[in-house]
Amino acid sequence: MPRPTAAQLAYGSCTVIFSTLAMLLLSQTNSGPGIAVVALSALALGLLVAMTVPVPKKPTPVAASAAPERVAESVPVASGSRR
């Protein structure tokens, strides 16, 4: 499994923090099990967000067959020297 990028860590952490605060404020729970359920659901949501952040793709190298064509077109041909 590849290592998470900085963007994935940032999005996941922010999601956990803000969703925990929002769910605790909206549910107004005071019990231990209620807080545990909120914390676990926020952690699951943060993990989901972190795993769905798009990962930047590596640039594809230029094909080796395309390079000689460009070089051949850019070389001027001397016109006027005939035998």
Biopython code that builds the backbone (N, CA, C, O; Angstrom):
import numpy as np
from Bio.PDB.StructureBuilder import StructureBuilder

atoms = [
    (1, "MET", "N", (0.848, -1.173, 0.000)),
    (1, "MET", "CA", (0.000, 0.000, 0.000)),
    (1, "MET", "C", (0.893, 1.234, 0.000)),
    (1, "MET", "O", (1.823, 1.332, 0.800)),
    (2, "PRO", "N", (0.606, 2.189, -0.908)),
    (2, "PRO", "CA", (1.441, 3.397, -0.977)),
    (2, "PRO", "C", (1.237, 4.290, 0.238)),
    (2, "PRO", "O", (0.193, 4.249, 0.889)),
    (3, "ARG", "N", (2.236, 5.084, 0.525)),
    (3, "ARG", "CA", (2.162, 5.999, 1.667)),
    (3, "ARG", "C", (1.209, 7.142, 1.341)),
    (3, "ARG", "O", (1.143, 7.573, 0.190)),
    (4, "PRO", "N", (0.472, 7.639, 2.325)),
    (4, "PRO", "CA", (-0.453, 8.752, 2.063)),
    (4, "PRO", "C", (0.307, 10.043, 1.784)),
    (4, "PRO", "O", (1.383, 10.286, 2.333)),
    (5, "THR", "N", (-0.273, 10.853, 0.929)),
    (5, "THR", "CA", (0.334, 12.138, 0.606)),
    (5, "THR", "C", (-0.041, 13.155, 1.674)),
    (5, "THR", "O", (-0.872, 12.887, 2.542)),
    (6, "ALA", "N", (0.583, 14.321, 1.599)),
    (6, "ALA", "CA", (0.286, 15.387, 2.558)),
    (6, "ALA", "C", (-1.163, 15.857, 2.420)),
    (6, "ALA", "O", (-1.809, 16.181, 3.416)),
    (7, "ALA", "N", (-1.665, 15.894, 1.206)),
    (7, "ALA", "CA", (-3.057, 16.311, 0.997)),
    (7, "ALA", "C", (-4.029, 15.315, 1.625)),
    (7, "ALA", "O", (-5.029, 15.715, 2.220)),
    (8, "GLN", "N", (-3.744, 14.035, 1.496)),
    (8, "GLN", "CA", (-4.611, 13.024, 2.086)),
    (8, "GLN", "C", (-4.624, 13.141, 3.604)),
    (8, "GLN", "O", (-5.681, 13.056, 4.229)),
    (9, "LEU", "N", (-3.453, 13.335, 4.194)),
    (9, "LEU", "CA", (-3.385, 13.494, 5.653)),
    (9, "LEU", "C", (-4.120, 14.741, 6.115)),
    (9, "LEU", "O", (-4.822, 14.711, 7.126)),
    (10, "ALA", "N", (-3.964, 15.829, 5.387)),
    (10, "ALA", "CA", (-4.615, 17.085, 5.772)),
    (10, "ALA", "C", (-6.133, 16.986, 5.656)),
    (10, "ALA", "O", (-6.851, 17.364, 6.581)),
    (11, "TYR", "N", (-6.624, 16.482, 4.529)),
    (11, "TYR", "CA", (-8.069, 16.357, 4.346)),
    (11, "TYR", "C", (-8.684, 15.397, 5.358)),
    (11, "TYR", "O", (-9.749, 15.673, 5.911)),
    (12, "GLY", "N", (-8.018, 14.277, 5.600)),
    (12, "GLY", "CA", (-8.538, 13.306, 6.556)),
    (12, "GLY", "C", (-8.568, 13.851, 7.968)),
    (12, "GLY", "O", (-9.550, 13.658, 8.685)),
    (13, "SER", "N", (-7.504, 14.534, 8.381)),
    (13, "SER", "CA", (-7.443, 15.099, 9.732)),
    (13, "SER", "C", (-8.487, 16.185, 9.935)),
    (13, "SER", "O", (-9.165, 16.216, 10.962)),
    (14, "CYS", "N", (-8.617, 17.068, 8.966)),
    (14, "CYS", "CA", (-9.629, 18.132, 9.079)),
    (14, "CYS", "C", (-11.036, 17.557, 9.124)),
    (14, "CYS", "O", (-11.890, 18.046, 9.863)),
    (15, "THR", "N", (-11.273, 16.521, 8.336)),
    (15, "THR", "CA", (-12.585, 15.891, 8.342)),
    (15, "THR", "C", (-12.901, 15.288, 9.696)),
    (15, "THR", "O", (-14.018, 15.432, 10.193)),
    (16, "VAL", "N", (-11.931, 14.614, 10.301)),
    (16, "VAL", "CA", (-12.152, 14.007, 11.613)),
    (16, "VAL", "C", (-12.460, 15.080, 12.653)),
    (16, "VAL", "O", (-13.407, 14.939, 13.427)),
    (17, "ILE", "N", (-11.676, 16.136, 12.675)),
    (17, "ILE", "CA", (-11.854, 17.181, 13.688)),
    (17, "ILE", "C", (-13.192, 17.889, 13.530)),
    (17, "ILE", "O", (-13.958, 18.009, 14.486)),
    (18, "PHE", "N", (-13.468, 18.360, 12.309)),
    (18, "PHE", "CA", (-14.692, 19.142, 12.111)),
    (18, "PHE", "C", (-15.959, 18.290, 12.201)),
    (18, "PHE", "O", (-16.979, 18.752, 12.712)),
    (19, "SER", "N", (-15.902, 17.056, 11.711)),
    (19, "SER", "CA", (-17.098, 16.219, 11.811)),
    (19, "SER", "C", (-17.359, 15.797, 13.256)),
    (19, "SER", "O", (-18.513, 15.660, 13.662)),
    (20, "THR", "N", (-16.296, 15.590, 14.033)),
    (20, "THR", "CA", (-16.492, 15.267, 15.456)),
    (20, "THR", "C", (-17.159, 16.435, 16.174)),
    (20, "THR", "O", (-18.130, 16.249, 16.908)),
    (21, "LEU", "N", (-16.641, 17.624, 15.962)),
    (21, "LEU", "CA", (-17.247, 18.795, 16.607)),
    (21, "LEU", "C", (-18.697, 18.993, 16.174)),
    (21, "LEU", "O", (-19.567, 19.261, 17.003)),
    (22, "ALA", "N", (-18.951, 18.861, 14.879)),
    (22, "ALA", "CA", (-20.309, 19.064, 14.384)),
    (22, "ALA", "C", (-21.280, 18.022, 14.944)),
    (22, "ALA", "O", (-22.387, 18.364, 15.359)),
    (23, "MET", "N", (-20.864, 16.750, 14.956)),
    (23, "MET", "CA", (-21.765, 15.710, 15.458)),
    (23, "MET", "C", (-21.992, 15.835, 16.964)),
    (23, "MET", "O", (-23.094, 15.575, 17.448)),
    (24, "LEU", "N", (-20.957, 16.229, 17.703)),
    (24, "LEU", "CA", (-21.142, 16.413, 19.147)),
    (24, "LEU", "C", (-22.063, 17.587, 19.444)),
    (24, "LEU", "O", (-22.891, 17.514, 20.352)),
    (25, "LEU", "N", (-21.925, 18.672, 18.682)),
    (25, "LEU", "CA", (-22.803, 19.821, 18.896)),
    (25, "LEU", "C", (-24.240, 19.532, 18.478)),
    (25, "LEU", "O", (-25.182, 19.957, 19.146)),
    (26, "LEU", "N", (-24.408, 18.811, 17.374)),
    (26, "LEU", "CA", (-25.763, 18.521, 16.899)),
    (26, "LEU", "C", (-26.470, 17.457, 17.738)),
    (26, "LEU", "O", (-27.680, 17.538, 17.948)),
    (27, "SER", "N", (-25.729, 16.471, 18.214)),
    (27, "SER", "CA", (-26.375, 15.396, 18.980)),
    (27, "SER", "C", (-26.564, 15.765, 20.446)),
    (27, "SER", "O", (-27.441, 15.212, 21.112)),
    (28, "GLN", "N", (-25.769, 16.674, 20.950)),
    (28, "GLN", "CA", (-25.829, 17.118, 22.347)),
    (28, "GLN", "C", (-25.772, 15.936, 23.312)),
    (28, "GLN", "O", (-26.503, 15.889, 24.301)),
    (29, "THR", "N", (-24.901, 14.992, 23.010)),
    (29, "THR", "CA", (-24.772, 13.814, 23.864)),
    (29, "THR", "C", (-23.809, 14.089, 25.011)),
    (29, "THR", "O", (-22.843, 14.836, 24.859)),
    (30, "ASN", "N", (-24.080, 13.484, 26.146)),
    (30, "ASN", "CA", (-23.228, 13.623, 27.327)),
    (30, "ASN", "C", (-22.718, 12.281, 27.816)),
    (30, "ASN", "O", (-21.875, 12.230, 28.712)),
    (31, "SER", "N", (-23.210, 11.204, 27.249)),
    (31, "SER", "CA", (-22.830, 9.877, 27.735)),
    (31, "SER", "C", (-21.544, 9.407, 27.058)),
    (31, "SER", "O", (-21.222, 9.818, 25.944)),
    (32, "GLY", "N", (-20.836, 8.556, 27.744)),
    (32, "GLY", "CA", (-19.595, 8.000, 27.210)),
    (32, "GLY", "C", (-19.781, 7.187, 25.950)),
    (32, "GLY", "O", (-19.036, 7.376, 24.988)),
    (33, "PRO", "N", (-20.759, 6.279, 25.921)),
    (33, "PRO", "CA", (-20.970, 5.509, 24.693)),
    (33, "PRO", "C", (-21.389, 6.384, 23.506)),
    (33, "PRO", "O", (-21.015, 6.100, 22.368)),
    (34, "GLY", "N", (-22.152, 7.431, 23.759)),
    (34, "GLY", "CA", (-22.557, 8.332, 22.670)),
    (34, "GLY", "C", (-21.367, 9.067, 22.080)),
    (34, "GLY", "O", (-21.264, 9.237, 20.866)),
    (35, "ILE", "N", (-20.470, 9.502, 22.957)),
    (35, "ILE", "CA", (-19.270, 10.185, 22.484)),
    (35, "ILE", "C", (-18.373, 9.214, 21.719)),
    (35, "ILE", "O", (-17.754, 9.591, 20.724)),
    (36, "ALA", "N", (-18.303, 7.972, 22.179)),
    (36, "ALA", "CA", (-17.493, 6.966, 21.489)),
    (36, "ALA", "C", (-18.038, 6.681, 20.091)),
    (36, "ALA", "O", (-17.269, 6.527, 19.143)),
    (37, "VAL", "N", (-19.353, 6.611, 19.963)),
    (37, "VAL", "CA", (-19.972, 6.377, 18.650)),
    (37, "VAL", "C", (-19.679, 7.543, 17.716)),
    (37, "VAL", "O", (-19.363, 7.337, 16.544)),
    (38, "VAL", "N", (-19.781, 8.769, 18.229)),
    (38, "VAL", "CA", (-19.498, 9.949, 17.415)),
    (38, "VAL", "C", (-18.038, 9.953, 16.979)),
    (38, "VAL", "O", (-17.736, 10.231, 15.818)),
    (39, "ALA", "N", (-17.138, 9.649, 17.899)),
    (39, "ALA", "CA", (-15.713, 9.660, 17.570)),
    (39, "ALA", "C", (-15.365, 8.583, 16.551)),
    (39, "ALA", "O", (-14.588, 8.836, 15.631)),
    (40, "LEU", "N", (-15.918, 7.405, 16.696)),
    (40, "LEU", "CA", (-15.644, 6.332, 15.739)),
    (40, "LEU", "C", (-16.224, 6.625, 14.363)),
    (40, "LEU", "O", (-15.598, 6.328, 13.346)),
    (41, "SER", "N", (-17.414, 7.205, 14.329)),
    (41, "SER", "CA", (-18.000, 7.541, 13.026)),
    (41, "SER", "C", (-17.221, 8.676, 12.353)),
    (41, "SER", "O", (-17.077, 8.686, 11.131)),
    (42, "ALA", "N", (-16.721, 9.625, 13.137)),
    (42, "ALA", "CA", (-15.908, 10.700, 12.561)),
    (42, "ALA", "C", (-14.586, 10.148, 12.043)),
    (42, "ALA", "O", (-14.094, 10.587, 11.003)),
    (43, "LEU", "N", (-14.015, 9.198, 12.753)),
    (43, "LEU", "CA", (-12.772, 8.573, 12.305)),
    (43, "LEU", "C", (-12.989, 7.803, 11.006)),
    (43, "LEU", "O", (-12.152, 7.860, 10.105)),
    (44, "ALA", "N", (-14.091, 7.093, 10.904)),
    (44, "ALA", "CA", (-14.406, 6.359, 9.674)),
    (44, "ALA", "C", (-14.629, 7.321, 8.506)),
    (44, "ALA", "O", (-14.191, 7.055, 7.386)),
    (45, "LEU", "N", (-15.306, 8.430, 8.767)),
    (45, "LEU", "CA", (-15.533, 9.426, 7.721)),
    (45, "LEU", "C", (-14.213, 10.055, 7.274)),
    (45, "LEU", "O", (-13.999, 10.265, 6.080)),
    (46, "GLY", "N", (-13.334, 10.354, 8.221)),
    (46, "GLY", "CA", (-12.031, 10.910, 7.871)),
    (46, "GLY", "C", (-11.196, 9.955, 7.057)),
    (46, "GLY", "O", (-10.496, 10.375, 6.135)),
    (47, "LEU", "N", (-11.256, 8.678, 7.378)),
    (47, "LEU", "CA", (-10.531, 7.674, 6.615)),
    (47, "LEU", "C", (-11.087, 7.565, 5.199)),
    (47, "LEU", "O", (-10.329, 7.425, 4.239)),
    (48, "LEU", "N", (-12.391, 7.629, 5.073)),
    (48, "LEU", "CA", (-13.019, 7.580, 3.753)),
    (48, "LEU", "C", (-12.602, 8.779, 2.907)),
    (48, "LEU", "O", (-12.276, 8.628, 1.729)),
    (49, "VAL", "N", (-12.613, 9.959, 3.498)),
    (49, "VAL", "CA", (-12.217, 11.159, 2.761)),
    (49, "VAL", "C", (-10.744, 11.086, 2.367)),
    (49, "VAL", "O", (-10.389, 11.442, 1.244)),
    (50, "ALA", "N", (-9.894, 10.636, 3.266)),
    (50, "ALA", "CA", (-8.465, 10.568, 2.970)),
    (50, "ALA", "C", (-8.155, 9.582, 1.848)),
    (50, "ALA", "O", (-7.236, 9.810, 1.061)),
    (51, "MET", "N", (-8.901, 8.505, 1.769)),
    (51, "MET", "CA", (-8.634, 7.514, 0.739)),
    (51, "MET", "C", (-9.217, 7.896, -0.621)),
    (51, "MET", "O", (-8.800, 7.348, -1.642)),
    (52, "THR", "N", (-10.167, 8.820, -0.654)),
    (52, "THR", "CA", (-10.768, 9.211, -1.933)),
    (52, "THR", "C", (-10.163, 10.466, -2.518)),
    (52, "THR", "O", (-10.564, 10.876, -3.607)),
    (53, "VAL", "N", (-9.209, 11.098, -1.839)),
    (53, "VAL", "CA", (-8.527, 12.257, -2.405)),
    (53, "VAL", "C", (-7.699, 11.772, -3.579)),
    (53, "VAL", "O", (-6.932, 10.820, -3.436)),
    (54, "PRO", "N", (-7.837, 12.413, -4.755)),
    (54, "PRO", "CA", (-7.083, 11.946, -5.910)),
    (54, "PRO", "C", (-5.578, 12.099, -5.699)),
    (54, "PRO", "O", (-5.108, 13.117, -5.191)),
    (55, "VAL", "N", (-4.847, 11.087, -6.093)),
    (55, "VAL", "CA", (-3.388, 11.085, -5.983)),
    (55, "VAL", "C", (-2.829, 11.582, -7.307)),
    (55, "VAL", "O", (-3.264, 11.124, -8.364)),
    (56, "PRO", "N", (-1.870, 12.513, -7.275)),
    (56, "PRO", "CA", (-1.302, 12.987, -8.545)),
    (56, "PRO", "C", (-0.602, 11.859, -9.286)),
    (56, "PRO", "O", (0.117, 11.055, -8.693)),
    (57, "LYS", "N", (-0.827, 11.816, -10.594)),
    (57, "LYS", "CA", (-0.227, 10.770, -11.410)),
    (57, "LYS", "C", (1.179, 11.190, -11.831)),
    (57, "LYS", "O", (1.475, 12.377, -11.971)),
    (58, "LYS", "N", (2.030, 10.201, -12.026)),
    (58, "LYS", "CA", (3.379, 10.480, -12.504)),
    (58, "LYS", "C", (3.304, 10.858, -13.973)),
    (58, "LYS", "O", (2.518, 10.271, -14.717)),
    (59, "PRO", "N", (4.108, 11.830, -14.411)),
    (59, "PRO", "CA", (4.076, 12.196, -15.831)),
    (59, "PRO", "C", (4.601, 11.056, -16.690)),
    (59, "PRO", "O", (5.562, 10.376, -16.328)),
    (60, "THR", "N", (3.965, 10.862, -17.818)),
    (60, "THR", "CA", (4.389, 9.792, -18.712)),
    (60, "THR", "C", (5.557, 10.290, -19.555)),
    (60, "THR", "O", (5.518, 11.420, -20.042)),
    (61, "PRO", "N", (6.579, 9.487, -19.735)),
    (61, "PRO", "CA", (7.723, 9.909, -20.542)),
    (61, "PRO", "C", (7.346, 9.971, -22.019)),
    (61, "PRO", "O", (6.452, 9.262, -22.481)),
    (62, "VAL", "N", (8.049, 10.834, -22.745)),
    (62, "VAL", "CA", (7.805, 10.967, -24.179)),
    (62, "VAL", "C", (8.287, 9.701, -24.861)),
    (62, "VAL", "O", (9.350, 9.172, -24.535)),
    (63, "ALA", "N", (7.511, 9.228, -25.792)),
    (63, "ALA", "CA", (7.876, 7.997, -26.503)),
    (63, "ALA", "C", (9.183, 8.198, -27.257)),
    (63, "ALA", "O", (9.422, 9.271, -27.812)),
    (64, "ALA", "N", (10.017, 7.188, -27.279)),
    (64, "ALA", "CA", (11.327, 7.288, -27.923)),
    (64, "ALA", "C", (11.195, 7.416, -29.433)),
    (64, "ALA", "O", (12.068, 7.999, -30.076)),
    (65, "SER", "N", (10.128, 6.889, -30.010)),
    (65, "SER", "CA", (9.971, 6.951, -31.463)),
    (65, "SER", "C", (9.563, 8.343, -31.930)),
    (65, "SER", "O", (9.756, 8.665, -33.102)),
    (66, "ALA", "N", (9.015, 9.168, -31.070)),
    (66, "ALA", "CA", (8.578, 10.501, -31.474)),
    (66, "ALA", "C", (9.742, 11.490, -31.538)),
    (66, "ALA", "O", (9.697, 12.439, -32.320)),
    (67, "ALA", "N", (10.766, 11.286, -30.741)),
    (67, "ALA", "CA", (11.878, 12.227, -30.694)),
    (67, "ALA", "C", (12.661, 12.305, -32.003)),
    (67, "ALA", "O", (12.948, 13.422, -32.434)),
    (68, "PRO", "N", (13.035, 11.195, -32.680)),
    (68, "PRO", "CA", (13.799, 11.316, -33.930)),
    (68, "PRO", "C", (13.024, 12.025, -35.032)),
    (68, "PRO", "O", (13.632, 12.699, -35.864)),
    (69, "GLU", "N", (11.708, 11.894, -35.064)),
    (69, "GLU", "CA", (10.924, 12.560, -36.091)),
    (69, "GLU", "C", (11.039, 14.065, -35.970)),
    (69, "GLU", "O", (11.181, 14.760, -36.976)),
    (70, "ARG", "N", (10.979, 14.578, -34.751)),
    (70, "ARG", "CA", (11.070, 16.018, -34.547)),
    (70, "ARG", "C", (12.466, 16.527, -34.901)),
    (70, "ARG", "O", (12.608, 17.614, -35.462)),
    (71, "VAL", "N", (13.482, 15.758, -34.581)),
    (71, "VAL", "CA", (14.855, 16.169, -34.878)),
    (71, "VAL", "C", (15.067, 16.170, -36.381)),
    (71, "VAL", "O", (15.683, 17.091, -36.919)),
    (72, "ALA", "N", (14.571, 15.160, -37.061)),
    (72, "ALA", "CA", (14.762, 15.070, -38.502)),
    (72, "ALA", "C", (14.063, 16.216, -39.214)),
    (72, "ALA", "O", (14.575, 16.688, -40.230)),
    (73, "GLU", "N", (12.942, 16.676, -38.742)),
    (73, "GLU", "CA", (12.220, 17.766, -39.382)),
    (73, "GLU", "C", (12.893, 19.107, -39.149)),
    (73, "GLU", "O", (12.742, 20.019, -39.962)),
    (74, "SER", "N", (13.636, 19.249, -38.052)),
    (74, "SER", "CA", (14.217, 20.541, -37.734)),
    (74, "SER", "C", (15.599, 20.742, -38.354)),
    (74, "SER", "O", (16.125, 21.853, -38.292)),
    (75, "VAL", "N", (16.206, 19.721, -38.944)),
    (75, "VAL", "CA", (17.535, 19.852, -39.551)),
    (75, "VAL", "C", (17.364, 20.389, -40.974)),
    (75, "VAL", "O", (16.699, 19.753, -41.793)),
    (76, "PRO", "N", (17.961, 21.562, -41.285)),
    (76, "PRO", "CA", (17.813, 22.099, -42.646)),
    (76, "PRO", "C", (18.640, 21.277, -43.653)),
    (76, "PRO", "O", (19.721, 20.777, -43.342)),
    (77, "VAL", "N", (18.103, 21.164, -44.835)),
    (77, "VAL", "CA", (18.777, 20.425, -45.906)),
    (77, "VAL", "C", (19.397, 21.447, -46.829)),
    (77, "VAL", "O", (18.737, 22.402, -47.238)),
    (78, "ALA", "N", (20.673, 21.253, -47.162)),
    (78, "ALA", "CA", (21.365, 22.168, -48.055)),
    (78, "ALA", "C", (20.869, 21.934, -49.472)),
    (78, "ALA", "O", (20.922, 20.808, -49.968)),
    (79, "SER", "N", (20.386, 22.983, -50.129)),
    (79, "SER", "CA", (19.891, 22.833, -51.491)),
    (79, "SER", "C", (20.841, 23.561, -52.440)),
    (79, "SER", "O", (21.031, 24.763, -52.254)),
    (80, "GLY", "N", (21.385, 22.998, -53.332)),
    (80, "GLY", "CA", (22.301, 23.682, -54.239)),
    (80, "GLY", "C", (23.586, 22.929, -54.400)),
    (80, "GLY", "O", (24.351, 23.243, -55.312)),
    (81, "SER", "N", (23.862, 21.990, -53.603)),
    (81, "SER", "CA", (25.110, 21.229, -53.772)),
    (81, "SER", "C", (24.754, 19.893, -54.421)),
    (81, "SER", "O", (24.374, 18.937, -53.745)),
    (82, "ARG", "N", (24.888, 19.850, -55.762)),
    (82, "ARG", "CA", (24.629, 18.612, -56.505)),
    (82, "ARG", "C", (25.879, 18.212, -57.253)),
    (82, "ARG", "O", (26.714, 19.059, -57.568)),
    (83, "ARG", "N", (26.013, 16.963, -57.533)),
    (83, "ARG", "CA", (27.185, 16.494, -58.304)),
    (83, "ARG", "C", (26.841, 16.231, -59.702)),
    (83, "ARG", "O", (27.703, 15.832, -60.485)),
]
sb = StructureBuilder()
sb.init_structure("model")
sb.init_model(0)
sb.init_chain("A")
sb.init_seg("    ")
for serial, (resi, resn, name, xyz) in enumerate(atoms, 1):
    if name == "N":
        sb.init_residue(resn, " ", resi, " ")
    sb.init_atom(name, np.array(xyz, "f"), 0.0, 1.0, " ", f" {name:<3s}", serial, name[0])
structure = sb.get_structure()
